[in-house]
Amino acid sequence: MTAEPSQMRADARENRARVLAVARELFAERGLEVPMAAIARRAGVGVATLYRRFPTKESLVLEAFAEQFAICQGVIDDALRDPDPWRGLRTVIEKVCLLQAADRGFTAAFTASFPEVHSEVRERTSEKFAALVQRAKDSGQLRADFSPHDLTLVLMANGGLAGVPVEVATAASRRLVAYLLESFRSGTDALPPPVPLSLDLVLR
């Protein structure tokens, strides 16, 4: 069990903050496959020190993106309280895609198959998003064949903006998501192919 930040010495808190900042940078640059040793090296700490604070890659990922995970949870909770189900769903998709465009490392963390990430964050988020989708369908504003798994397709498409400057990525994300949301509204004539069953594996 690691100590809470408030219980650490000043130098230990500084090391911890530096490790988390470096982890976010490297996850964004190279994905979650980046070795723990590379994170320790860039942060200027020993590998043993890193593992003492973060015993697993999962624990480092969760802590590095704790704020983003909390924002995502808050956005969905706010959307579920919105009296307009379509507006709530639209807001979630818009904000999550903007978060992705601004921080690619978070998207990799959110879609990772780490057990801790899945059980503690993703499963809860997926259940709430499914409820949000059902509310929008029940209101008649969301097309009946929309699947919660379609959010993965949206993130895949939005993820294609990786590699461009953040200001360009966020502007392009807003435009792309606006087009996609319009196609999700009920009353759209053209029906897409069924959601592949294998797509569920992406979320596991």
Stockholm file with secondary structure:
# STOCKHOLM 1.0

chainA/1-204         MTAEPSQMRADARENRARVLAVARELFAERGLEVPMAAIARRAGVGVATLYRRFPTKESLVLEAFAEQFAICQGVIDDALRDPDPWRGLRTVIEKVCLLQAADRGFTAAFTASFPEVHSEVRERTSEKFAALVQRAKDSGQLRADFSPHDLTLVLMANGGLAGVPVEVATAASRRLVAYLLESFRSGTDALPPPVPLSLDLVLR
#=GR chainA/1-204 SS CCCCGGGSCHHHHHHHHHHHHHHHHHHHHHCTTSCHHHHHHHHTCCHHHHHHHCSSHHHHHHHHTHHHHHHHHHHHHHHHHCSCHHHHHHHHHHHHHHHHHHCHHHHHHHTCCCHHHIIIIIHHHHHHHHHHHHHHHHTTCBCTTCCTTHHHHHHHHHGGGTTSCHHHHHHHHHHHHHHHHHHHBTTCCCCCCCCCGGGGGGGC
#=GC SS_cons         CCCCGGGSCHHHHHHHHHHHHHHHHHHHHHCTTSCHHHHHHHHTCCHHHHHHHCSSHHHHHHHHTHHHHHHHHHHHHHHHHCSCHHHHHHHHHHHHHHHHHHCHHHHHHHTCCCHHHIIIIIHHHHHHHHHHHHHHHHTTCBCTTCCTTHHHHHHHHHGGGTTSCHHHHHHHHHHHHHHHHHHHBTTCCCCCCCCCGGGGGGGC
//
